[in-house]
Amino acid sequence: MAGAGPSRGKIVATINVTPLVDVVLVLLIIFMVTATYIARQAFEADLPKAASGDPIEANPPLVIEVRADRAIWVGGEPFTIETLAERVRRKDGPGG
């Protein structure tokens, strides 16, 4: 039976993976145990409570159009560069 097994005098190099699997499984168990131990030591945080349950209404976005003729429009109204600055300040301020 030629070629059925290693011939005499030849050394066949193989890697034995059994010890590698043993070490990996032990490491996996160690990580699982320490992860549950760390999770148990988490602390409780007293988070602030909401003063009221009313939702905050979001303001609609301020859409500024600059047309090809360099005309500035905000919400369908024409503006100059000076009046636009005032309009943006009102939008940015409280209640804007």
N, C-alpha and C positions, 0 to 999 in steps of 0.2 A: 504494500500500500504506500506508494510514493506520494508525498505531499499531504498525508493525513494528519501528521503531527510534527512537532519540531524535531529536526534531525539531531543526531548525537553531537554534542560539543557546541552547539549554538545556544547562546543565551537569549532568552526571550524577555524583553523588558516590558513589564506591565505595571500599571499603577493600581494599588489596592485602595479603593475608595471607601471601604468600610470604616476605617478610623476617621476619615474626613466627614462622613455622614454622622458619625457619633458626636463629633465635636460641634458640628453645625446644629444638631438637635439640642445639645446641652446649652449652647448659646441662645437658641430660640426660647427655651424654657426659662433661662435666666432673664432675658429681656421681657418675657410675658409677666413674670412674677414682679420684677421691679417696676414695670409700667402700672400694674394695679396698685402697688404700694405707693407710688408717687401720686396717683390719682386720689387716693384716700387722704393724703396730706394736703389737699387743696383747701384753701381757706374760703370762708363765706364773706362776701362783700355786701355791704348795705348800700344798695343802689338808691339814688334819689327817686322820689315819687313825683308824679306829675301834679301840678297845682290844680289843674282843671282838665276835664276830659274833652274840651272843645278842640277840634282840629284847627290847625293854622291854615288859613286860606292863602294859597299861593297867588301872587300877583301875575297877571299875564305878561309875557315877555314884551319888551319895547322893541318893535321892529322899525329899523331906520332904512329907508330906501334912498339910494343915490342914483338918479336916472342919468341917461346919456347926456342930457343938456346940463348936468351938474345941479339939477334941482333936488332939494332934500325934502322928503316926505316922511312924516311919522304918523302912523295910524290914519292915513288918508288925508292929512292936513299938510299944506306946504309950510316949510320952516326955512329960515336963514341960518347961517352958521352961528350967529349970536343967540338967536332964540332957541336953537337946538341945545346949546349948552345949558340954558336955564331949564329946558324941558328934561334933560337928562338928570340934572341936580334934583329936580322935584321927584323924579322916578326913583332916584337913589336914596332919597331922604325917608324919614319915617312916614308911613302911610302912603308912600308913593307907589 
